[in-house]
Amino acid sequence: MCHEGKRSEETALEDLGRVRLSKNFFLREFLHSEIADFHRIPNIPDDPELAIEAGRRLCEELLEPLEATFGRLTIRSGYRNRAVNGFGNARGLNCSSNAASAADHIWDMRDADGCIGASACIVIPWVWDRRHELGGWQSIAWWIHDHLPYSSLCFFPKLWAFNIQWHERPARRIRSFAEPRGMLTKPGMANQHGSHHAFYALLPEPVNVPKVNL
């Protein structure tokens, strides 16, 4: 019975990983966690339906337009369940608290306002390979700000990797740990509205951007 039960769980996880979130993305790509793998903590959604719902919005509205415009994205990290994220936070492994990560990296946990959301950390090789021409991470940050319904972006120094979040109540906030560090924009700042085309004039025109109000 124990062997059969374990096999049943493995089959269920295989089936979950095959769930197609959008044209080019499957849930399995987002379940990998180095913390979970190294410390042998299963990174399986507690609420698969909610994780799939939030993940689909992330992929369809943000990741698909980026991949259509810039080519293949690299997924650095995505979904973390409560156990993995809580462990990472307690060990100082660059994970926020579970409350702060709800509707963010914890796709299947609503935030304090009852909203859903999902985040992934990605690298865009096309952009990184042209970093010397583009001048700074702000180029892709402002491109996303002007074209996509993101909620938050957070950039990191290595490879210009960044967290990109979809949220049903988007905050429209960009910050960075890459130089220049700090807050690039958020509601209330003078640069929040209007076109920022001068910062991304060398980037291609967007492809397959969803019809939403920014």
N, C-alpha and C positions, 0 to 999 in steps of 0.2 A: 504493500500500500504506500509506504514511504517513497519508494522509487517511482511508482505511478504518479503520486502527488507532485513530486519534484518535476517529472517530465511534463505534467499538465501545466505547471507554472512556467516552465521553459517555453512550451508551445504558445501559451498566452502572451508571453513577452515577445516572442518572434512575431506573432500576429500584430501586436501593438507597434512594433518597430516598422512593420510594412505599411502602416497607415500613411496615406499620401496627403500631405498638408497643402500642397500646391503643385503646379506643373512640374517643378524641378526638385522639390524637397519632400523628404520622408521623415517621419518622427525619429527613426533610428539615428539620424545624423546629429540629433540634438540631445540624445540620452547619454552620450559619452561624457564622463567626468573623470579627470585625473585623480581628484580627491576620492571619489567613490571607488575607482579601480584600485588605487594604492592601498586604501584602508578597508577594502572589501565591504563596502556599504552599498546595497542594491539601490540604484537610482531609478526606481520605478514610480510612476505617478500614483499618488493616493486617490486622485479623482481623474481618471483617464479622459473622460468626456470633456471636462473643463480644460484640461491641458491641451487637448486637440482643438477645441474651439478657439482658445487664445493663440495657440501656435499657428493655426490657419490664417488668422488675421495678420500676424507678424509676417508670415511668409508671403501671402498674397499681396498685401498692401506695401510692404517695405522691401523684403528680400528679392522678390521676383523682379520688380522694376530695376533694382540695382544690378542684378545678374543680367537682365536683358540689355542694359546700357553698357556695363563695364566688363562683362564676361564672368567666368566662374568665380564665385565667392568661396573663401575658406572659412569654415565654421570652427572657431576656436573653443567656444563653449556655448551651452544653451540652457536646457532645462536642468534644474536641481530640485529634488524633492526636499521636504522639510528636514528629514534626517541628515542628508548630505550637507545641506546648507547650514543647518544648526551646528554640525560638527566642524565645518570649515570656519564658521564664525568663532566658535569656542577656542579653536586652535590658532586663530590669527592668520588664516589662509586666504585673506582678501575676499571674504564673504561678509556681507552685511547681515544684520540680525534677520530672523525669519520675518518679523513684522515689516522691516524695511524692504525685504526682498519679495514680499507678496505682490502679485501682479507684475512681477519683474522677472527675476530668474526662477522664481517658484511660480510656474504658469498656472498651477491648479490650486492656488490659494488666493482668494479675493483680498484686496487691501482693506484698510480700516473703513473706507467709504463704500465697501461692497462692490467695487469695480474689478474688472478683469484686465489682465495685461500679460505680456510676454516679452522677454529680452533674449538676445543672443549676442555674443562677442564675435565679431567677424573681422576678416582682413580682405581688402580688395586688392589683389595683386596688380591689376592694371594701374591703379592709382599709386601704389607704393613704388612700382618700377619707374614712375615718372615724377618722383618726389622732388628731384632737383629742378625740373622744369616748372612744377606747380608752386613751389616756394614754401608750402606749409600745409599742415593738416586742415587748416581753415578752409581751403578750397573745397574739399569734399564735404566738410561740415555745412558750409553755406549752400552748396548744391542741394544737399538733402533738405535743408531748412526751407529752401524756396520751392521744392518740387514734391516732397513726400509728407504724408501725415504721421510723422514720427511723434513720440512723446518726449523722449530724452536721448541724448547722445553723450557718451563719455569716452574720450580718446586717451590712448596710452602710448608711450614712447616707441615701443618695439613694433615695427612694421606698420605703424599708424593703426594698430588694431583698435576697435572701438565697440563699446556696448551700444546697441540700438534697440530701443524699446517701442513696442506698440502698446497703447493704452486707450481704453474707451473714452477717457477724459484726458486728452493729451496736454502735457505741461509745456511743451515747446521750449525745452531747456537744453543748452549745450555747455559742457564743461570739459576740461582737459588736464591730464597729468603730464602730457607732452608739452614742451615749451612752445609758445608761452603758456604757462600753467594758469588755471583759473576759469572763471565763468566767461564764456564767449557771448552768450545771450540768454535771456529769460524774460518772461513777461514783465513789463515795466521798464526795461532798458530801451534806450532810444533806438538801438539797432534792430529791434525785434521785427519791425515791419518794413515793407518796401523790398525792392530788388537788390540782390547782392551779386549781380552778374559779374562785376569787375573782379571778384575774388576767384571765380571759376570759369573765366572766359576760355581757358584751354581745355575744359572738359566737354565731352559730347552732350548733345541734346538728349533729354530723357526719353526712354522707350517704355511703352506700356505702363505709364503712370495711371493709377486709379483715379476716377472722377470723384474727388472729395473736396470739401471746402477746407482750406488751410487757415 
